[in-house]
Amino acid sequence: MRPNIDISHTLGGRVKDYAEANDLDLSEAYAEVLEAGLDTLETQDQQ
């Protein structure tokens, strides 16, 4: 289940730009950004 969250126009625009630059649809871009962020957070927690 996906949470209903408010995302600023600036942040949404950055994800859209990332999607366009990497030939992804918007859902794929959001998934990649979330996975990368979680990986980073998990790595920081292990240190």
Backbone as a ProteinNet text record, in pm:
[ID]
protein_1_A
[PRIMARY]
MRPNIDISHTLGGRVKDYAEANDLDLSEAYAEVLEAGLDTLETQDQQ
[TERTIARY]
83.9	0	88.5	57.7	134.6	72.1	156.8	102.1	61.2	-37.1	-79.3	-1.9	102.8	186.9	190.6	216.6	234.1	380	400.7	535.1	538.2	637.9	645.8	662.7	622.3	637.9	785.2	870	1013.7	1067.1	1032.7	1079.5	1019.9	891.2	827.6	891.3	927.1	994.6	1131.2	1201.8	1333.8	1321.3	1219.4	1199	1158.1	1074.3	1033.7	1154.8	1241.7	1363.5	1452.1	1462.5	1540.7	1481.9	1350.6	1283.7	1314.3	1301.4	1326.9	1472.5	1564.6	1707.3	1749.5	1673.5	1710.8	1611.3	1527.5	1430	1344.3	1288.4	1202.5	1063.9	962.4	834	837.3	742.5	745.9	741.5	664.4	657.8	792.7	859.9	992.6	1091.2	1083.1	1173.3	1150.9	1024.4	995.8	1046.6	1028.5	1075.6	1227.5	1300.1	1446.1	1492.2	1428	1465.3	1441.1	1327.4	1297.7	1394.6	1423.8	1517.8	1656.7	1702.1	1834.6	1838.4	1732.8	1726.9	1725.7	1649.1	1645.1	1779.7	1844.4	1977	2075.2	2068.8	2156.7	2128.2	2001.5	1965.4	2006.1	1986.2	2023.4	2173.4	2249.8	2395.3	2440.8	2377.8	2413.2	2381.9	2271.5	2233.1	2332.2	2397.9	2491	2628.6	2652.6	2784.7	2791.2
-117.8	0	124.3	218.1	342	448.6	521.3	629.3	748.4	819	942.3	1055	1104.1	1207.7	1330.9	1443.8	1567.2	1577.6	1597.6	1615.4	1754.8	1832.5	1969.5	1966.6	2075.1	2086.5	2078.8	2135	2132.6	1990.2	1914.4	1776.3	1691.3	1706.8	1633	1665.7	1791.5	1832.9	1768.9	1755.1	1691.3	1545.2	1476	1335.4	1325.9	1417.4	1418.2	1441.5	1534.7	1559.2	1434.8	1366.5	1243.1	1137.3	1126.3	1029.3	1058.1	1182.3	1219.7	1197.4	1230.1	1215.5	1069.6	980.7	839.6	750.8	811.7	740.6	644.3	695.3	617.6	680.4	598.1	662.3	709.6	790.8	856.1	755.3	649.1	546.9	478.3	447.8	385.7	480.6	608.4	706.4	717.3	725	731.8	606.8	489.7	365.2	367.6	410.9	417.1	514.5	630.6	731	678	614.5	558.5	447.6	358.3	249.7	303.7	401.6	460.4	528.9	598.9	666.6	567.8	461	359.5	290.2	259.5	197.6	287.8	416.3	513.1	517.8	524	529.8	402	287.6	160.9	150.2	201.6	200.5	289.6	406.5	498.5	438.1	364.4	301.9	193.8	130.5	21.4	72.7	201.1	255.6	297
0	0	0	-83.4	-92.4	-3.7	67.6	151.5	65.2	112.8	48.2	115.4	49.1	108.2	18.8	79.9	4.1	-38.9	-166.7	-221.5	-283.6	-246.1	-298.1	-450.2	-512.8	-657.6	-696.5	-613.9	-642.4	-641.6	-538.2	-528.8	-640.3	-665.9	-775.1	-909.2	-927.9	-1051.4	-1066.4	-956.1	-960.5	-1000	-946.1	-982.8	-1130.2	-1174.7	-1315.8	-1406.1	-1369.1	-1446.2	-1448.3	-1334.2	-1326.5	-1420.4	-1421.3	-1508	-1654.5	-1694.4	-1833.2	-1871.9	-1782.5	-1811.9	-1822.5	-1757.9	-1755.4	-1830.5	-1913.4	-1996.4	-1914.6	-1803.7	-1715.4	-1712.4	-1682.4	-1655.4	-1510.9	-1473.1	-1342.9	-1228	-1242.7	-1137.5	-1118.6	-1227.9	-1219.1	-1151.2	-1183.4	-1124.3	-973.9	-932.2	-788.8	-718	-778	-717.4	-701.1	-804.3	-795.8	-687.9	-682.7	-583.1	-442.1	-419.6	-287.4	-250.3	-344.3	-315.9	-283.7	-361.4	-337	-201	-167.1	-37.5	77.4	64.4	169.6	184.4	71.1	77.7	152.4	124.2	190.5	340.3	377.1	517.6	590.8	528.6	590.5	609.1	513.1	522	637.7	652.1	759.8	895.6	904.6	1031.5	1075.1	978.2	1009.1	1053.2	1033	1068.2	1210.8
[MASK]
+++++++++++++++++++++++++++++++++++++++++++++++

